[in-house]
Amino acid sequence: MNDQNQLVGELRVPTPVGVVRRLPNTNPTIQNNLALLGHPSAKTLGEIMAAVGLYSAYAAISALSGEGIIRGHMKLHNQAEAKSRSHADV
């Protein structure tokens, strides 16, 4: 934690990332994604991938630790139950 009560850290994970060779040049989805990102270098693409991964992990931990996911799950469960009961009455 820093002096502003923010969680601060550093992560180093060796992940080989490439943006040239056969696959990116032949796969239109990869080409479009790289274009959306502004054709980043391999280093920048790796940093983007790491940031997205960390954000995804943070979002999952946040969802699991709050009561929101439980409430949302129960709401979906109750809707499914009501729907199955209404179909049983038909």
C-alpha positions as MATLAB code, in Angstrom:
seq = 'MNDQNQLVGELRVPTPVGVVRRLPNTNPTIQNNLALLGHPSAKTLGEIMAAVGLYSAYAAISALSGEGIIRGHMKLHNQAEAKSRSHADV';
ca = [
       0.000    0.000    0.000;
       1.268    3.429   -0.790;
       0.746    6.609    1.229;
      -2.576    7.194   -0.600;
      -3.897    3.794    0.543;
      -3.650    2.341   -2.966;
      -2.545   -1.196   -3.682;
       0.689   -1.023   -5.657;
       2.731   -3.876   -7.008;
       4.819   -5.226   -9.836;
       4.497   -8.453  -11.721;
       7.027   -9.968  -14.086;
       5.894  -12.954  -16.074;
       7.945  -14.112  -19.034;
       5.373  -14.540  -21.774;
       6.585  -14.788  -25.346;
       4.403  -12.637  -27.584;
       4.816  -12.118  -31.308;
       3.058   -9.910  -33.813;
       4.759  -11.018  -37.021;
       4.862  -14.373  -38.756;
       2.322  -16.476  -40.536;
      -0.655  -16.619  -38.108;
      -1.235  -12.876  -37.588;
      -0.836  -12.310  -41.324;
      -3.399  -14.942  -42.346;
      -6.005  -14.691  -39.581;
      -8.404  -11.755  -40.130;
      -9.488  -11.706  -36.469;
      -5.903  -11.290  -35.316;
      -5.326   -8.618  -37.968;
      -8.424   -6.693  -36.839;
      -7.487   -6.934  -33.156;
      -3.958   -5.711  -33.816;
      -5.364   -2.843  -35.893;
      -7.742   -1.891  -33.046;
      -4.733   -1.730  -30.734;
      -2.800    0.430  -33.198;
      -0.424   -2.354  -34.339;
       1.537   -2.513  -31.086;
       5.026   -3.938  -30.764;
       5.372   -7.365  -29.166;
       6.484   -5.710  -25.912;
       3.461   -3.397  -25.833;
       1.100   -6.229  -26.775;
       2.498   -8.290  -23.898;
       1.909   -5.381  -21.519;
      -1.672   -5.008  -22.781;
      -2.266   -8.745  -22.352;
      -0.872   -8.643  -18.806;
      -3.039   -5.638  -17.898;
      -6.179   -7.312  -19.240;
      -5.342  -10.511  -17.373;
      -4.770   -8.663  -14.114;
      -7.995   -6.698  -14.553;
      -9.911   -9.906  -15.264;
      -8.508  -11.549  -12.121;
      -9.325   -8.443  -10.067;
     -12.887   -8.362  -11.420;
     -13.386  -12.033  -10.549;
     -12.071  -11.559   -7.008;
     -14.214   -8.449   -6.618;
     -17.326  -10.281   -7.797;
     -16.699  -13.300   -5.608;
     -15.981  -11.260   -2.501;
     -19.097   -9.113   -2.707;
     -22.671  -10.058   -2.137;
     -23.628   -8.768   -5.598;
     -22.791  -12.014   -7.376;
     -24.781  -14.024   -4.848;
     -27.775  -11.723   -5.178;
     -27.491  -11.849   -8.976;
     -27.242  -15.628   -8.963;
     -30.294  -15.968   -6.748;
     -32.251  -13.573   -8.960;
     -31.446  -15.689  -12.040;
     -32.302  -18.843  -10.118;
     -35.661  -17.431   -9.031;
     -36.444  -16.295  -12.589;
     -35.646  -19.759  -13.943;
     -37.846  -21.356  -11.275;
     -40.741  -19.029  -12.083;
     -40.331  -19.695  -15.799;
     -40.304  -23.468  -15.304;
     -43.410  -23.254  -13.096;
     -45.258  -21.160  -15.691;
     -44.372  -23.680  -18.414;
     -45.546  -26.545  -16.194;
     -48.954  -24.845  -15.823;
     -49.466  -24.713  -19.596;
];
